[in-house]
Amino acid sequence: MSLRHPLAALLATVLTVLAGPVLARCSQNVAALDRPGVRVASLDGVPLAAGNSPSRAIITFLGHSSYQIDTPQGVRAITDYNGVNGFGRNPDIVTMNNAHGTHFTDDPEDGIAYVLRGWPSRPGETEAKHDVTLKDMKVWNVPTNARDWGSNAARINGNSIFIFAIGDLCIAHLGHLHHRLTKAHLDELGRIDVLMVPIDGSYTMGQPLMVDVVKQIQPRMVLPMHYWGRSQVERFQGLMQPLDADFVWPDRRTIEVVREDLPEKLTVVVLGGDGGD
């Protein structure tokens, strides 16, 4: 596998919890366990998410709302796949949260095993529902509503939150979320360890509301996306203060995440740096 950036001195992040089987949703966290902090690890020469834990992934920010997720068994997924953001070998699984040009493509590359659209795209569909497994990655979605681009009318089930489970590590991508989540949404999501969050504050929804969604889901790590400029990150940082979140700014766009060693405190890892592309 070829990654855009060398895997040297990457940020490794992890949480001491009991591992369990991956179910239709991610199992809930076991409460009252000691959790270590963030540490930096040297990963020179490691091409994939390697090591003893099956609950780990290499996550790379590709730009806009696209993240690349690589698993120990070599499965590669790309979120909000638009045919532009990506590099190296083709992905095995791609997700597209809604029918907007920067978040999907009708012309995916050949050889992708699963192309998962997050909105009703076939005659008679009222929602898109997916549940696929490839080697050590399981992917499913939770539909949410979205605004119409022109009229602001509601597009029922027009967006999807996609969940990626690798072992017992559960990663969720909010997509183009336009509203707070209901109890039914949260029940479908289950426990989420890593949450990919749009922080533009306008095209999706206001940052205070997005912080409310983070509170609802209660991840251990947040990865911002869909933003342009440091000022948007700094505003998000200010609004996250009541949650006592640590902000980390890696010097590369790739990190390794291991569930057994996630940070003790809620940690926001700004892989996009000053601008999200």
Buried (B, 14 or more C-beta within 10 A) or exposed (E): EEBBEEBEEBBBBBBBBEBBEBEEBBBEBEEEEEBBEBEEBEBEEBEBBBBEBBBBBBBBBBBBBBBBBBBBBBBBBBBBBBBEBBEEEBBBBBBBBBBBEBBBBEEBEEEBEBBBBBBBEEEEEEBBBBEEBBEBBBBBBBBBEBBEEEEEEEBEBBBBBBBBBBBBBBBBBBBBBBBBBEEEBBEBBBBBBBBBBBBBBEBBBEBEBBBBBBEBBEBBBBBBBBBEEBEBBEBBBEBBEEBEBBBBBBEBBBBBBBBBBBBBBBBBBBBBBBEBB
